[in-house]
Amino acid sequence: MDLKSINTEYENIILSNYSVDKKAQLLAELMSKIEGQFSIPMLKN
């Protein structure tokens, strides 16, 4: 997964007609992918 595909997935989620809860779930999943791919530490709080 490269930054361009991450950005595309992000834009698709934000511009979708999903409910706020569904968007939050999908964005959380995307963030988990990014954290794993780029070794970003998880937030502590």
mmCIF file of the N, C-alpha and C atoms, coordinates in Angstrom:
data_MODEL
# 
_entry.id   MODEL 
# 
loop_
_atom_site.group_PDB 
_atom_site.id 
_atom_site.type_symbol 
_atom_site.label_atom_id 
_atom_site.label_alt_id 
_atom_site.label_comp_id 
_atom_site.label_asym_id 
_atom_site.label_entity_id 
_atom_site.label_seq_id 
_atom_site.pdbx_PDB_ins_code 
_atom_site.Cartn_x 
_atom_site.Cartn_y 
_atom_site.Cartn_z 
_atom_site.occupancy 
_atom_site.B_iso_or_equiv 
_atom_site.pdbx_formal_charge 
_atom_site.auth_seq_id 
_atom_site.auth_comp_id 
_atom_site.auth_asym_id 
_atom_site.auth_atom_id 
_atom_site.pdbx_PDB_model_num 
ATOM 1   N N  . MET A 1 1  ? 0.856   -1.175 0.000  1.00 0.00 ? 1  MET A N  1 
ATOM 2   C CA . MET A 1 1  ? 0.000   0.000  0.000  1.00 0.00 ? 1  MET A CA 1 
ATOM 3   C C  . MET A 1 1  ? 0.899   1.234  0.000  1.00 0.00 ? 1  MET A C  1 
ATOM 4   N N  . ASP A 1 2  ? 0.723   2.081  -0.990 1.00 0.00 ? 2  ASP A N  1 
ATOM 5   C CA . ASP A 1 2  ? 1.509   3.312  -1.048 1.00 0.00 ? 2  ASP A CA 1 
ATOM 6   C C  . ASP A 1 2  ? 0.648   4.500  -0.633 1.00 0.00 ? 2  ASP A C  1 
ATOM 7   N N  . LEU A 1 3  ? 1.277   5.656  -0.515 1.00 0.00 ? 3  LEU A N  1 
ATOM 8   C CA . LEU A 1 3  ? 0.550   6.835  -0.041 1.00 0.00 ? 3  LEU A CA 1 
ATOM 9   C C  . LEU A 1 3  ? -0.589  7.240  -0.973 1.00 0.00 ? 3  LEU A C  1 
ATOM 10  N N  . LYS A 1 4  ? -0.400  7.037  -2.257 1.00 0.00 ? 4  LYS A N  1 
ATOM 11  C CA . LYS A 1 4  ? -1.457  7.399  -3.208 1.00 0.00 ? 4  LYS A CA 1 
ATOM 12  C C  . LYS A 1 4  ? -2.694  6.539  -2.993 1.00 0.00 ? 4  LYS A C  1 
ATOM 13  N N  . SER A 1 5  ? -2.514  5.243  -2.789 1.00 0.00 ? 5  SER A N  1 
ATOM 14  C CA . SER A 1 5  ? -3.671  4.369  -2.569 1.00 0.00 ? 5  SER A CA 1 
ATOM 15  C C  . SER A 1 5  ? -4.328  4.647  -1.215 1.00 0.00 ? 5  SER A C  1 
ATOM 16  N N  . ILE A 1 6  ? -3.520  5.001  -0.224 1.00 0.00 ? 6  ILE A N  1 
ATOM 17  C CA . ILE A 1 6  ? -4.070  5.376  1.083  1.00 0.00 ? 6  ILE A CA 1 
ATOM 18  C C  . ILE A 1 6  ? -4.932  6.623  0.937  1.00 0.00 ? 6  ILE A C  1 
ATOM 19  N N  . ASN A 1 7  ? -4.419  7.613  0.214  1.00 0.00 ? 7  ASN A N  1 
ATOM 20  C CA . ASN A 1 7  ? -5.169  8.849  0.010  1.00 0.00 ? 7  ASN A CA 1 
ATOM 21  C C  . ASN A 1 7  ? -6.465  8.583  -0.753 1.00 0.00 ? 7  ASN A C  1 
ATOM 22  N N  . THR A 1 8  ? -6.398  7.729  -1.749 1.00 0.00 ? 8  THR A N  1 
ATOM 23  C CA . THR A 1 8  ? -7.596  7.383  -2.527 1.00 0.00 ? 8  THR A CA 1 
ATOM 24  C C  . THR A 1 8  ? -8.635  6.713  -1.643 1.00 0.00 ? 8  THR A C  1 
ATOM 25  N N  . GLU A 1 9  ? -8.186  5.767  -0.812 1.00 0.00 ? 9  GLU A N  1 
ATOM 26  C CA . GLU A 1 9  ? -9.118  5.086  0.082  1.00 0.00 ? 9  GLU A CA 1 
ATOM 27  C C  . GLU A 1 9  ? -9.729  6.071  1.078  1.00 0.00 ? 9  GLU A C  1 
ATOM 28  N N  . TYR A 1 10 ? -8.898  6.968  1.612  1.00 0.00 ? 10 TYR A N  1 
ATOM 29  C CA . TYR A 1 10 ? -9.371  7.995  2.548  1.00 0.00 ? 10 TYR A CA 1 
ATOM 30  C C  . TYR A 1 10 ? -10.442 8.869  1.882  1.00 0.00 ? 10 TYR A C  1 
ATOM 31  N N  . GLU A 1 11 ? -10.149 9.366  0.693  1.00 0.00 ? 11 GLU A N  1 
ATOM 32  C CA . GLU A 1 11 ? -11.101 10.224 -0.024 1.00 0.00 ? 11 GLU A CA 1 
ATOM 33  C C  . GLU A 1 11 ? -12.403 9.486  -0.304 1.00 0.00 ? 11 GLU A C  1 
ATOM 34  N N  . ASN A 1 12 ? -12.306 8.214  -0.680 1.00 0.00 ? 12 ASN A N  1 
ATOM 35  C CA . ASN A 1 12 ? -13.511 7.425  -0.949 1.00 0.00 ? 12 ASN A CA 1 
ATOM 36  C C  . ASN A 1 12 ? -14.379 7.301  0.301  1.00 0.00 ? 12 ASN A C  1 
ATOM 37  N N  . ILE A 1 13 ? -13.746 7.115  1.435  1.00 0.00 ? 13 ILE A N  1 
ATOM 38  C CA . ILE A 1 13 ? -14.499 7.005  2.695  1.00 0.00 ? 13 ILE A CA 1 
ATOM 39  C C  . ILE A 1 13 ? -15.157 8.332  3.030  1.00 0.00 ? 13 ILE A C  1 
ATOM 40  N N  . ILE A 1 14 ? -14.383 9.405  2.989  1.00 0.00 ? 14 ILE A N  1 
ATOM 41  C CA . ILE A 1 14 ? -14.896 10.730 3.368  1.00 0.00 ? 14 ILE A CA 1 
ATOM 42  C C  . ILE A 1 14 ? -16.044 11.169 2.461  1.00 0.00 ? 14 ILE A C  1 
ATOM 43  N N  . LEU A 1 15 ? -15.924 10.908 1.183  1.00 0.00 ? 15 LEU A N  1 
ATOM 44  C CA . LEU A 1 15 ? -16.937 11.365 0.230  1.00 0.00 ? 15 LEU A CA 1 
ATOM 45  C C  . LEU A 1 15 ? -18.103 10.396 0.055  1.00 0.00 ? 15 LEU A C  1 
ATOM 46  N N  . SER A 1 16 ? -18.060 9.275  0.753  1.00 0.00 ? 16 SER A N  1 
ATOM 47  C CA . SER A 1 16 ? -19.117 8.276  0.616  1.00 0.00 ? 16 SER A CA 1 
ATOM 48  C C  . SER A 1 16 ? -20.405 8.720  1.308  1.00 0.00 ? 16 SER A C  1 
ATOM 49  N N  . ASN A 1 17 ? -21.452 7.958  1.075  1.00 0.00 ? 17 ASN A N  1 
ATOM 50  C CA . ASN A 1 17 ? -22.738 8.219  1.714  1.00 0.00 ? 17 ASN A CA 1 
ATOM 51  C C  . ASN A 1 17 ? -22.946 7.372  2.959  1.00 0.00 ? 17 ASN A C  1 
ATOM 52  N N  . TYR A 1 18 ? -21.868 6.769  3.466  1.00 0.00 ? 18 TYR A N  1 
ATOM 53  C CA . TYR A 1 18 ? -21.967 5.966  4.679  1.00 0.00 ? 18 TYR A CA 1 
ATOM 54  C C  . TYR A 1 18 ? -22.361 6.832  5.864  1.00 0.00 ? 18 TYR A C  1 
ATOM 55  N N  . SER A 1 19 ? -22.928 6.186  6.870  1.00 0.00 ? 19 SER A N  1 
ATOM 56  C CA . SER A 1 19 ? -23.256 6.905  8.113  1.00 0.00 ? 19 SER A CA 1 
ATOM 57  C C  . SER A 1 19 ? -21.958 7.330  8.797  1.00 0.00 ? 19 SER A C  1 
ATOM 58  N N  . VAL A 1 20 ? -22.085 8.238  9.740  1.00 0.00 ? 20 VAL A N  1 
ATOM 59  C CA . VAL A 1 20 ? -20.917 8.723  10.488 1.00 0.00 ? 20 VAL A CA 1 
ATOM 60  C C  . VAL A 1 20 ? -20.241 7.565  11.214 1.00 0.00 ? 20 VAL A C  1 
ATOM 61  N N  . ASP A 1 21 ? -21.030 6.670  11.787 1.00 0.00 ? 21 ASP A N  1 
ATOM 62  C CA . ASP A 1 21 ? -20.461 5.521  12.496 1.00 0.00 ? 21 ASP A CA 1 
ATOM 63  C C  . ASP A 1 21 ? -19.682 4.605  11.558 1.00 0.00 ? 21 ASP A C  1 
ATOM 64  N N  . LYS A 1 22 ? -20.226 4.353  10.374 1.00 0.00 ? 22 LYS A N  1 
ATOM 65  C CA . LYS A 1 22 ? -19.546 3.492  9.401  1.00 0.00 ? 22 LYS A CA 1 
ATOM 66  C C  . LYS A 1 22 ? -18.254 4.141  8.921  1.00 0.00 ? 22 LYS A C  1 
ATOM 67  N N  . LYS A 1 23 ? -18.296 5.461  8.673  1.00 0.00 ? 23 LYS A N  1 
ATOM 68  C CA . LYS A 1 23 ? -17.091 6.179  8.266  1.00 0.00 ? 23 LYS A CA 1 
ATOM 69  C C  . LYS A 1 23 ? -16.024 6.085  9.350  1.00 0.00 ? 23 LYS A C  1 
ATOM 70  N N  . ALA A 1 24 ? -16.426 6.246  10.604 1.00 0.00 ? 24 ALA A N  1 
ATOM 71  C CA . ALA A 1 24 ? -15.480 6.157  11.711 1.00 0.00 ? 24 ALA A CA 1 
ATOM 72  C C  . ALA A 1 24 ? -14.835 4.773  11.766 1.00 0.00 ? 24 ALA A C  1 
ATOM 73  N N  . GLN A 1 25 ? -15.635 3.747  11.554 1.00 0.00 ? 25 GLN A N  1 
ATOM 74  C CA . GLN A 1 25 ? -15.120 2.381  11.559 1.00 0.00 ? 25 GLN A CA 1 
ATOM 75  C C  . GLN A 1 25 ? -14.119 2.169  10.417 1.00 0.00 ? 25 GLN A C  1 
ATOM 76  N N  . LEU A 1 26 ? -14.479 2.608  9.224  1.00 0.00 ? 26 LEU A N  1 
ATOM 77  C CA . LEU A 1 26 ? -13.599 2.437  8.069  1.00 0.00 ? 26 LEU A CA 1 
ATOM 78  C C  . LEU A 1 26 ? -12.313 3.251  8.213  1.00 0.00 ? 26 LEU A C  1 
ATOM 79  N N  . LEU A 1 27 ? -12.415 4.461  8.759  1.00 0.00 ? 27 LEU A N  1 
ATOM 80  C CA . LEU A 1 27 ? -11.222 5.274  8.968  1.00 0.00 ? 27 LEU A CA 1 
ATOM 81  C C  . LEU A 1 27 ? -10.311 4.667  10.031 1.00 0.00 ? 27 LEU A C  1 
ATOM 82  N N  . ALA A 1 28 ? -10.901 4.072  11.058 1.00 0.00 ? 28 ALA A N  1 
ATOM 83  C CA . ALA A 1 28 ? -10.104 3.394  12.086 1.00 0.00 ? 28 ALA A CA 1 
ATOM 84  C C  . ALA A 1 28 ? -9.363  2.200  11.485 1.00 0.00 ? 28 ALA A C  1 
ATOM 85  N N  . GLU A 1 29 ? -10.035 1.454  10.619 1.00 0.00 ? 29 GLU A N  1 
ATOM 86  C CA . GLU A 1 29 ? -9.390  0.327  9.948  1.00 0.00 ? 29 GLU A CA 1 
ATOM 87  C C  . GLU A 1 29 ? -8.252  0.803  9.046  1.00 0.00 ? 29 GLU A C  1 
ATOM 88  N N  . LEU A 1 30 ? -8.475  1.902  8.337  1.00 0.00 ? 30 LEU A N  1 
ATOM 89  C CA . LEU A 1 30 ? -7.441  2.470  7.486  1.00 0.00 ? 30 LEU A CA 1 
ATOM 90  C C  . LEU A 1 30 ? -6.243  2.916  8.325  1.00 0.00 ? 30 LEU A C  1 
ATOM 91  N N  . MET A 1 31 ? -6.507  3.556  9.452  1.00 0.00 ? 31 MET A N  1 
ATOM 92  C CA . MET A 1 31 ? -5.422  3.992  10.326 1.00 0.00 ? 31 MET A CA 1 
ATOM 93  C C  . MET A 1 31 ? -4.617  2.806  10.840 1.00 0.00 ? 31 MET A C  1 
ATOM 94  N N  . SER A 1 32 ? -5.288  1.725  11.161 1.00 0.00 ? 32 SER A N  1 
ATOM 95  C CA . SER A 1 32 ? -4.584  0.515  11.615 1.00 0.00 ? 32 SER A CA 1 
ATOM 96  C C  . SER A 1 32 ? -3.662  -0.020 10.520 1.00 0.00 ? 32 SER A C  1 
ATOM 97  N N  . LYS A 1 33 ? -4.144  -0.001 9.275  1.00 0.00 ? 33 LYS A N  1 
ATOM 98  C CA . LYS A 1 33 ? -3.312  -0.431 8.150  1.00 0.00 ? 33 LYS A CA 1 
ATOM 99  C C  . LYS A 1 33 ? -2.078  0.464  8.026  1.00 0.00 ? 33 LYS A C  1 
ATOM 100 N N  . ILE A 1 34 ? -2.301  1.782  8.137  1.00 0.00 ? 34 ILE A N  1 
ATOM 101 C CA . ILE A 1 34 ? -1.199  2.741  8.011  1.00 0.00 ? 34 ILE A CA 1 
ATOM 102 C C  . ILE A 1 34 ? -0.184  2.535  9.129  1.00 0.00 ? 34 ILE A C  1 
ATOM 103 N N  . GLU A 1 35 ? -0.672  2.357  10.353 1.00 0.00 ? 35 GLU A N  1 
ATOM 104 C CA . GLU A 1 35 ? 0.226   2.141  11.492 1.00 0.00 ? 35 GLU A CA 1 
ATOM 105 C C  . GLU A 1 35 ? 1.096   0.912  11.267 1.00 0.00 ? 35 GLU A C  1 
ATOM 106 N N  . GLY A 1 36 ? 0.517   -0.166 10.767 1.00 0.00 ? 36 GLY A N  1 
ATOM 107 C CA . GLY A 1 36 ? 1.273   -1.389 10.518 1.00 0.00 ? 36 GLY A CA 1 
ATOM 108 C C  . GLY A 1 36 ? 2.246   -1.242 9.362  1.00 0.00 ? 36 GLY A C  1 
ATOM 109 N N  . GLN A 1 37 ? 1.805   -0.609 8.299  1.00 0.00 ? 37 GLN A N  1 
ATOM 110 C CA . GLN A 1 37 ? 2.619   -0.465 7.094  1.00 0.00 ? 37 GLN A CA 1 
ATOM 111 C C  . GLN A 1 37 ? 3.838   0.423  7.324  1.00 0.00 ? 37 GLN A C  1 
ATOM 112 N N  . PHE A 1 38 ? 3.645   1.517  8.038  1.00 0.00 ? 38 PHE A N  1 
ATOM 113 C CA . PHE A 1 38 ? 4.708   2.497  8.204  1.00 0.00 ? 38 PHE A CA 1 
ATOM 114 C C  . PHE A 1 38 ? 5.304   2.528  9.597  1.00 0.00 ? 38 PHE A C  1 
ATOM 115 N N  . SER A 1 39 ? 4.977   1.521  10.418 1.00 0.00 ? 39 SER A N  1 
ATOM 116 C CA . SER A 1 39 ? 5.500   1.391  11.786 1.00 0.00 ? 39 SER A CA 1 
ATOM 117 C C  . SER A 1 39 ? 5.285   2.658  12.614 1.00 0.00 ? 39 SER A C  1 
ATOM 118 N N  . ILE A 1 40 ? 4.075   3.178  12.535 1.00 0.00 ? 40 ILE A N  1 
ATOM 119 C CA . ILE A 1 40 ? 3.696   4.346  13.324 1.00 0.00 ? 40 ILE A CA 1 
ATOM 120 C C  . ILE A 1 40 ? 3.175   3.854  14.662 1.00 0.00 ? 40 ILE A C  1 
ATOM 121 N N  . PRO A 1 41 ? 3.711   4.375  15.771 1.00 0.00 ? 41 PRO A N  1 
ATOM 122 C CA . PRO A 1 41 ? 3.220   3.921  17.076 1.00 0.00 ? 41 PRO A CA 1 
ATOM 123 C C  . PRO A 1 41 ? 1.769   4.352  17.310 1.00 0.00 ? 41 PRO A C  1 
ATOM 124 N N  . MET A 1 42 ? 1.017   3.498  18.002 1.00 0.00 ? 42 MET A N  1 
ATOM 125 C CA . MET A 1 42 ? -0.371  3.825  18.305 1.00 0.00 ? 42 MET A CA 1 
ATOM 126 C C  . MET A 1 42 ? -0.419  4.954  19.330 1.00 0.00 ? 42 MET A C  1 
ATOM 127 N N  . LEU A 1 43 ? -1.515  5.707  19.289 1.00 0.00 ? 43 LEU A N  1 
ATOM 128 C CA . LEU A 1 43 ? -1.704  6.777  20.267 1.00 0.00 ? 43 LEU A CA 1 
ATOM 129 C C  . LEU A 1 43 ? -1.910  6.183  21.644 1.00 0.00 ? 43 LEU A C  1 
ATOM 130 N N  . LYS A 1 44 ? -1.413  6.865  22.652 1.00 0.00 ? 44 LYS A N  1 
ATOM 131 C CA . LYS A 1 44 ? -1.513  6.331  24.014 1.00 0.00 ? 44 LYS A CA 1 
ATOM 132 C C  . LYS A 1 44 ? -2.810  6.727  24.699 1.00 0.00 ? 44 LYS A C  1 
ATOM 133 N N  . ASN A 1 45 ? -3.504  7.751  24.227 1.00 0.00 ? 45 ASN A N  1 
ATOM 134 C CA . ASN A 1 45 ? -4.758  8.155  24.864 1.00 0.00 ? 45 ASN A CA 1 
ATOM 135 C C  . ASN A 1 45 ? -5.839  8.441  23.874 1.00 0.00 ? 45 ASN A C  1 
# 
